[in-house]
């Protein structure tokens, strides 16, 4: 199958491209690096011509309201429109855990991702939507910052550290996209993607320390309201891993948990634990 992948050079996109190619698909990558502009309908239409399926991944984590609307929402709408015009029925779209109507007004990212999801699920295409938790690999994704944080002699933690997350390995996310192309039963279904372990944030930092061969360090819990106030004027200007924005705080505290039944039964994926994923590398 010939597959258009938008956001093909991003962290998740590059892994999906590799997996699709390994499974015998021909991939047409689309990204800014390759000269493609997801906000330009003509660019997307040209890229869509002659493919059998499309993967919609483009997103930004930070930006102005106008940037979120142009890139995230407008990009998804452009992909849907180009697919319909080209007669491409199959569309795989990446959303995220926490992207709900209830959360949409709370952050720019959630709001834009919610409207993008509605553009996909409201279409007449053969869509499948994926909603991953934190996507990680060894030293990559969200864990790139968390690993640096866990190395500090005194680890700063926002709030009480008891909010819960269910990180999902990058390799399992890539497998989900490839499996969906092979399984017609996934059409018009939404698949939460998570790992087999649910951690409080404190526990997650300790697990990252363990799998990277380090000792867990003491935590310094800072009141969430105080950190949110500081993020508006100071913390967003600091280098990683201390850099944080108010929206990122809101999303971190909300947690990311999901039911793995659709992932296991619908996609045939038994997700890897953090320890298992780190032994596999990528």
DRENTIZA-368454 format. One line per 8 residues: number of its first residue (from 1); their letters; for each residue y, z, x of N, C-alpha, C. Coordinates in steps of 0.02 Angstrom, whole numbers, plus 50000, padded with zeros to 5 digits. Example, Ala and Ser with C-alpha at 12.3 -4.5 7.8 and 13.67 -1.06 7.14 Angstrom:
BEGIN
1> as> 49716/50390/50660/49775/50390/50615/49835/50390/50660  49888/50354/50642/49947/50357/50684/50002/50394/50645 .
END
This chain:
BEGIN
1> xxxxxxxx> 49941/50000/50042/50000/50000/50000/50062/50000/50044  50113/49961/50025/50176/49961/50062/50223/50011/50029  50247/50060/50070/50283/50117/50042/50352/50123/50076  50404/50125/50035/50471/50140/50059/50479/50215/50063  50501/50240/50121/50514/50312/50129/50587/50322/50146  50625/50350/50100/50695/50367/50114/50697/50435/50148  50744/50443/50195/50744/50504/50235/50688/50505/50285  50669/50447/50310/50608/50439/50350/50612/50472/50419 .
9> xxxxxxxx> 50672/50485/50444/50678/50514/50510/50691/50589/50509  50694/50619/50450/50704/50691/50445/50641/50730/50463  50647/50795/50462/50592/50839/50482/50530/50826/50438  50539/50827/50373/50483/50814/50327/50467/50740/50325  50518/50699/50324/50507/50627/50318/50465/50598/50374  50478/50619/50435/50440/50593/50492/50367/50611/50487  50353/50672/50462/50283/50692/50453/50249/50653/50398  50285/50638/50345/50256/50598/50290/50243/50527/50313 .
17> xxxxxxxx> 50289/50499/50352/50278/50432/50379/50214/50430/50422  50206/50479/50466/50146/50481/50508/50083/50486/50466  50084/50529/50415/50025/50538/50374/50008/50475/50334  50059/50444/50305/50047/50382/50267/50018/50328/50311  50045/50321/50371/50019/50271/50417/49948/50286/50438  49934/50350/50450/49865/50369/50469/49816/50355/50413  49840/50358/50351/49797/50345/50293/49795/50271/50274  49824/50229/50315/49817/50157/50306/49873/50123/50267 .
25> xxxxxxxx> 49927/50159/50253/49983/50128/50216/50033/50096/50265  50066/50044/50243/50120/50014/50281/50185/50046/50258  50223/50074/50305/50283/50111/50287/50346/50071/50305  50392/50070/50258/50459/50042/50272/50507/50101/50275  50528/50121/50335/50572/50180/50340/50644/50163/50321  50676/50210/50288/50746/50203/50268/50782/50267/50288  50835/50260/50328/50872/50319/50350/50939/50297/50377  50984/50344/50387/51049/50329/50418/51039/50302/50488 .
33> xxxxxxxx> 50989/50330/50523/50976/50307/50592/50957/50234/50594  50927/50209/50540/50906/50139/50537/50958/50096/50503  51017/50125/50489/51071/50087/50459/51072/50087/50383  51032/50129/50352/51030/50132/50279/51073/50188/50252  51108/50174/50198/51151/50224/50165/51125/50236/50095  51096/50295/50083/51066/50310/50019/51117/50309/49963  51180/50318/49979/51232/50319/49927/51257/50248/49910  51232/50198/49947/51251/50128/49934/51196/50094/49895 .
41> xxxxxxxx> 51207/50079/49831/51153/50049/49791/51126/49984/49821  51168/49944/49852/51146/49880/49880/51097/49892/49937  51109/49942/49979/51064/49958/50034/50995/49978/50007  50995/50019/49955/50932/50043/49927/50895/49985/49893  50931/49942/49859/50899/49884/49826/50866/49838/49877  50900/49826/49933/50870/49783/49985/50807/49815/50013  50809/49880/50024/50751/49914/50053/50692/49916/50004  50706/49917/49939/50654/49922/49889/50617/49856/49878 .
49> xxxxxxxx> 50646/49802/49898/50617/49736/49884/50550/49728/49919  50498/49714/49880/50433/49697/49908/50387/49756/49922  50407/49817/49903/50362/49874/49915/50322/49890/49852  50271/49931/49861/50228/49950/49804/50244/50020/49778  50275/50060/49819/50291/50129/49799/50350/50153/49840  50383/50206/49815/50440/50234/49851/50434/50309/49855  50458/50336/49912/50459/50409/49923/50532/50428/49931  50556/50474/49890/50626/50495/49890/50632/50564/49920 .
57> xxxxxxxx> 50662/50568/49980/50666/50631/50017/50737/50652/50034  50784/50606/50031/50851/50620/50058/50883/50680/50024  50909/50726/50065/50945/50784/50039/50988/50812/50095  51037/50852/50076/51077/50890/50124/51075/50963/50103  51078/51008/50151/51076/51080/50136/51146/51109/50127  51195/51077/50157/51264/51100/50153/51309/51041/50141  51367/51054/50110/51416/51001/50100/51464/51019/50044  51513/50977/50034/51560/50986/49979/51527/50965/49914 .
65> xxxxxxxx> 51554/50985/49856/51527/50961/49793/51522/50885/49790  51571/50852/49819/51571/50779/49818/51514/50751/49861  51501/50783/49917/51446/50760/49961/51378/50771/49928  51369/50829/49897/51306/50841/49861/51296/50789/49806  51348/50774/49770/51342/50726/49715/51327/50656/49741  51360/50637/49795/51352/50570/49822/51283/50560/49854  51262/50608/49895/51200/50600/49934/51138/50619/49894  51138/50680/49866/51077/50705/49834/51068/50675/49764 .
73> xxxxxxxx> 51119/50682/49722/51113/50657/49653/51118/50581/49652  51171/50555/49683/51179/50482/49684/51122/50447/49719  51097/50478/49773/51041/50447/49808/50980/50441/49765  50963/50495/49729/50904/50492/49685/50914/50441/49630  50973/50438/49601/50986/50389/49549/50982/50317/49576  51005/50308/49637/51001/50241/49667/50928/50221/49678  50886/50268/49700/50816/50252/49710/50783/50235/49644  50796/50273/49592/50767/50258/49526/50790/50190/49501 .
81> xxxxxxxx> 50855/50176/49507/50881/50112/49483/50853/50053/49522  50849/50060/49589/50823/50006/49630/50749/49994/49616  50712/50048/49605/50640/50040/49590/50631/50003/49524  50670/50021/49474/50664/49988/49408/50682/49914/49414  50735/49899/49452/50757/49829/49459/50705/49788/49497  50672/49819/49546/50623/49783/49587/50553/49782/49556  50544/49817/49501/50478/49821/49470/50430/49867/49507  50457/49915/49545/50416/49963/49581/50405/50023/49534 .
89> xxxxxxxx> 50343/50034/49514/50329/50086/49465/50320/50155/49496  50291/50158/49556/50269/50223/49584/50324/50255/49625  50342/50317/49607/50395/50353/49642/50373/50425/49655  50376/50446/49717/50362/50515/49737/50428/50546/49759  50444/50604/49731/50509/50635/49743/50500/50707/49766  50538/50727/49817/50535/50796/49841/50594/50836/49815  50577/50888/49776/50626/50937/49754/50613/51000/49796  50616/51059/49766/50604/51121/49804/50591/51177/49755 .
97> xxxxxxxx> 50553/51227/49777/50546/51288/49737/50615/51320/49728  50627/51345/49669/50692/51374/49655/50740/51327/49621  50724/51263/49620/50767/51213/49587/50751/51214/49513  50790/51252/49476/50780/51260/49404/50847/51255/49368  50843/51246/49303/50905/51244/49264/50943/51310/49269  50906/51364/49271/50937/51430/49277/50974/51438/49344  50944/51413/49398/50975/51421/49465/51028/51368/49479  51028/51314/49442/51073/51257/49458/51146/51276/49467 .
105> xxxxxxxx> 51174/51322/49426/51245/51338/49435/51260/51383/49495  51208/51409/49528/51219/51462/49577/51236/51437/49647  51210/51379/49667/51227/51350/49733/51235/51275/49726  51272/51246/49772/51281/51173/49772/51215/51137/49782  51173/51164/49826/51108/51132/49840/51064/51133/49778  51056/51192/49747/51014/51197/49688/51039/51151/49632  51104/51151/49622/51132/51110/49568/51120/51036/49579  51131/51013/49641/51121/50942/49656/51047/50923/49651 .
113> xxxxxxxx> 51004/50966/49678/50932/50951/49675/50907/50951/49603  50934/50995/49560/50915/50995/49490/50934/50929/49456  50994/50906/49467/51016/50843/49436/50977/50784/49464  50959/50787/49529/50918/50733/49558/50849/50732/49526  50820/50791/49517/50755/50796/49485/50757/50768/49414  50810/50784/49378/50817/50759/49310/50823/50683/49308  50855/50654/49359/50860/50581/49363/50792/50549/49371  50748/50582/49408/50681/50556/49420/50637/50567/49359 .
121> xxxxxxxx> 50633/50629/49335/50588/50644/49279/50611/50615/49213  50675/50598/49209/50701/50567/49148/50692/50491/49148  50665/50464/49201/50655/50391/49206/50588/50372/49174  50579/50306/49166/50516/50281/49139/50467/50261/49194  50481/50282/49256/50438/50265/49313/50376/50310/49314  50328/50291/49356/50268/50332/49366/50282/50381/49423  50318/50434/49406/50342/50481/49456/50294/50540/49467  50299/50568/49526/50269/50633/49542/50322/50672/49580 .
129> xxxxxxxx> 50331/50736/49563/50381/50778/49597/50345/50834/49634  50368/50847/49695/50341/50902/49735/50396/50954/49746  50376/51018/49741/50423/51073/49749/50397/51122/49802  50411/51108/49865/50386/51152/49918/50428/51216/49926  50396/51267/49952/50429/51327/49976/50460/51310/50044  50477/51361/50084/50497/51348/50153/50444/51304/50186  50464/51248/50215/50418/51205/50251/50422/51224/50325  50364/51235/50355/50364/51257/50425/50312/51220/50466 .
137> xxxxxxxx> 50323/51220/50531/50273/51202/50581/50289/51244/50642  50249/51240/50692/50261/51282/50751/50328/51264/50782  50375/51310/50777/50441/51299/50806/50484/51250/50767  50465/51233/50706/50502/51183/50668/50518/51206/50598  50563/51168/50565/50583/51185/50498/50619/51251/50495  50611/51287/50440/50644/51352/50433/50623/51400/50488  50561/51392/50513/50535/51439/50562/50569/51432/50630  50603/51376/50642/50639/51370/50706/50691/51426/50711 .
145> xxxxxxxx> 50727/51439/50656/50776/51493/50656/50742/51561/50652  50689/51566/50612/50655/51630/50603/50623/51653/50669  50596/51606/50708/50566/51625/50772/50619/51653/50819  50678/51621/50820/50732/51647/50862/50755/51716/50838  50756/51724/50773/50777/51788/50745/50727/51843/50764  50662/51827/50760/50610/51877/50774/50609/51898/50847  50639/51858/50892/50641/51876/50963/50694/51927/50980  50744/51936/50936/50798/51983/50951/50771/52054/50955 .
153> xxxxxxxx> 50798/52095/51000/50772/52164/51008/50782/52206/50945  50835/52192/50907/50847/52223/50842/50860/52167/50793  50815/52158/50746/50817/52098/50703/50860/52111/50641  50916/52074/50635/50957/52083/50575/50924/52050/50514  50922/52087/50459/50892/52062/50397/50941/52073/50341  50950/52021/50300/50996/52025/50244/50962/52064/50187  50996/52114/50162/50969/52153/50106/50910/52197/50127  50866/52211/50079/50812/52258/50092/50751/52226/50125 .
161> xxxxxxxx> 50750/52160/50132/50694/52127/50164/50632/52123/50122  50636/52142/50058/50576/52143/50016/50570/52081/49971  50617/52035/49975/50612/51972/49937/50554/51931/49966  50519/51896/49923/50454/51867/49941/50457/51791/49947  50421/51767/49999/50418/51695/50011/50346/51675/50027  50332/51611/50015/50264/51584/50021/50267/51518/50061  50279/51523/50127/50292/51462/50167/50233/51413/50166  50249/51349/50167/50198/51297/50165/50202/51255/50229 .
169> xxxxxxxx> 50144/51241/50257/50139/51203/50319/50160/51130/50308  50197/51104/50357/50220/51035/50355/50163/50985/50345  50106/50997/50378/50050/50952/50371/50023/50949/50301  50025/51005/50264/50002/51006/50195/50051/50970/50149  50115/50975/50164/50165/50938/50124/50155/50863/50132  50146/50841/50194/50134/50770/50207/50071/50746/50173  50018/50787/50175/49955/50769/50142/49964/50762/50067  50007/50804/50037/50018/50802/49964/50046/50734/49943 .
177> xxxxxxxx> 50093/50708/49982/50122/50643/49964/50070/50588/49970  50031/50588/50022/49981/50536/50031/49926/50541/49978  49904/50602/49963/49853/50611/49912/49877/50586/49843  49940/50599/49828/49966/50579/49763/49963/50503/49753  49974/50466/49807/49971/50393/49801/49901/50370/49783  49851/50409/49802/49781/50390/49791/49755/50417/49724  49794/50458/49689/49770/50492/49629/49815/50477/49570  49796/50431/49527/49837/50415/49468/49848/50475/49422 .
185> xxxxxxxx> 49803/50523/49424/49811/50581/49381/49872/50624/49399  49902/50611/49458/49961/50649/49478/50025/50622/49446  50021/50564/49415/50080/50533/49386/50108/50577/49330  50175/50586/49332/50212/50626/49284/50192/50700/49285  50176/50723/49345/50162/50794/49356/50207/50821/49411  50220/50886/49407/50260/50921/49457/50214/50969/49494  50216/50966/49561/50170/51006/49602/50210/51055/49646  50206/51120/49630/50232/51169/49678/50188/51169/49740 .
193> xxxxxxxx> 50219/51176/49798/50182/51177/49861/50197/51241/49899  50146/51279/49913/50154/51341/49951/50094/51354/49995  50098/51405/50035/50042/51425/50077/50000/51477/50042  49945/51498/50073/49900/51547/50042/49924/51619/50049  49978/51629/50087/50003/51697/50100/50073/51706/50070  50083/51762/50037/50149/51781/50012/50173/51841/50052  50232/51836/50081/50259/51889/50124/50325/51914/50097  50339/51978/50106/50409/51999/50103/50442/51969/50166 .
201> xxxxxxxx> 50508/51966/50166/50541/51936/50224/50528/51976/50287  50528/52043/50281/50511/52084/50339/50441/52067/50364  50393/52061/50319/50324/52044/50338/50320/51975/50370  50359/51929/50344/50359/51861/50371/50383/51861/50444  50436/51897/50459/50460/51901/50528/50408/51932/50573  50373/51983/50548/50320/52015/50589/50262/51966/50600  50245/51926/50549/50190/51878/50557/50209/51824/50607  50271/51801/50605/50294/51751/50653/50290/51780/50724 .
209> xxxxxxxx> 50310/51842/50732/50305/51874/50798/50232/51876/50820  50187/51893/50774/50116/51899/50792/50087/51832/50814  50099/51779/50776/50067/51715/50792/50099/51682/50854  50159/51705/50873/50189/51679/50934/50178/51726/50993  50134/51776/50984/50114/51819/51040/50166/51870/51059  50207/51891/51011/50259/51941/51026/50249/52004/50985  50283/52056/51007/50282/52119/50970/50334/52116/50915  50318/52142/50856/50367/52147/50803/50422/52197/50822 .
217> xxxxxxxx> 50484/52177/50812/50540/52219/50832/50569/52256/50771  50604/52310/50783/50636/52347/50727/50685/52303/50689  50695/52318/50625/50740/52280/50582/50803/52321/50568  50858/52285/50564/50921/52315/50542/50940/52282/50476  50934/52319/50422/50948/52292/50355/51022/52301/50338  51054/52245/50324/51125/52246/50306/51132/52232/50231  51174/52269/50197/51183/52258/50125/51200/52185/50110  51167/52156/50061/51176/52085/50046/51247/52069/50027 .
225> xxxxxxxx> 51279/52113/49988/51348/52100/49968/51395/52097/50028  51385/52142/50075/51427/52143/50135/51416/52080/50176  51353/52060/50185/51338/52000/50225/51366/51938/50190  51361/51936/50124/51387/51878/50088/51463/51872/50098  51497/51928/50097/51569/51928/50108/51585/51904/50178  51548/51930/50228/51560/51909/50297/51543/51836/50308  51494/51811/50272/51474/51740/50280/51530/51693/50261  51572/51714/50214/51627/51671/50193/51679/51661/50247 .
233> xxxxxxxx> 51686/51710/50291/51741/51707/50340/51718/51706/50412  51655/51729/50426/51635/51738/50495/51567/51710/50512  51515/51730/50475/51447/51716/50496/51431/51642/50496  51462/51603/50453/51447/51531/50452/51472/51496/50515  51514/51531/50555/51541/51501/50616/51500/51521/50678  51452/51566/50669/51411/51588/50725/51355/51537/50740  51329/51538/50802/51272/51493/50817/51208/51519/50786  51157/51476/50777/51091/51499/50753/51064/51550/50804 .
241> xxxxxxxx> 51024/51599/50781/50998/51608/50713/51042/51652/50669  51103/51670/50693/51145/51716/50655/51189/51680/50605  51195/51615/50611/51237/51576/50565/51206/51575/50496  51246/51590/50445/51221/51590/50377/51280/51578/50329  51266/51545/50274/51318/51531/50224/51303/51572/50161  51353/51582/50118/51341/51618/50055/51286/51587/50013  51284/51520/50009/51232/51487/49970/51162/51500/49999  51157/51499/50065/51092/51513/50097/51069/51584/50082 .
249> xxxxxxxx> 51115/51631/50079/51098/51700/50063/51071/51703/49992  51104/51671/49945/51082/51670/49875/51011/51643/49870  50996/51589/49905/50930/51557/49899/50877/51599/49935  50895/51630/49991/50848/51672/50027/50826/51732/49984  50875/51764/49952/50860/51824/49913/50820/51808/49850  50824/51746/49826/50789/51728/49765/50713/51725/49775  50692/51713/49837/50620/51708/49851/50591/51641/49830  50530/51628/49854/50495/51566/49837/50420/51581/49832 .
257> xxxxxxxx> 50397/51589/49771/50326/51599/49758/50302/51548/49708  50238/51530/49711/50212/51480/49664/50137/51489/49653  50113/51458/49600/50042/51454/49584/50012/51396/49623  49960/51408/49661/49929/51356/49702/49877/51315/49665  49863/51331/49603/49810/51295/49567/49823/51220/49563  49884/51197/49545/49895/51124/49543/49886/51091/49611  49906/51124/49664/49900/51097/49732/49826/51091/49751  49788/51142/49734/49717/51142/49753/49676/51094/49709 .
265> xxxxxxxx> 49688/51097/49644/49646/51058/49598/49672/50987/49589  49738/50979/49585/49765/50913/49573/49769/50869/49635  49779/50901/49693/49787/50864/49756/49729/50874/49804  49686/50922/49791/49629/50935/49834/49648/50964/49902  49702/51003/49903/49726/51031/49966/49716/51106/49965  49681/51132/50015/49676/51204/50027/49727/51221/50082  49783/51251/50064/49838/51257/50112/49821/51303/50171  49851/51286/50227/49840/51323/50289/49883/51386/50291 .
273> xxxxxxxx> 49855/51439/50318/49894/51499/50332/49940/51486/50391  49986/51531/50403/50030/51523/50461/49990/51522/50526  49943/51568/50533/49902/51570/50593/49862/51507/50603  49833/51481/50550/49795/51418/50554/49840/51360/50573  49898/51358/50542/49944/51302/50556/49968/51304/50628  49980/51363/50655/50004/51367/50724/49950/51346/50774  49886/51355/50757/49834/51331/50801/49827/51255/50799  49851/51225/50745/49847/51152/50738/49906/51117/50769 .
281> xx> 49959/51156/50784/50018/51126/50816/50066/51100/50766  50070/51033/50757/50122/51002/50716/50122/51028/50645 .
END
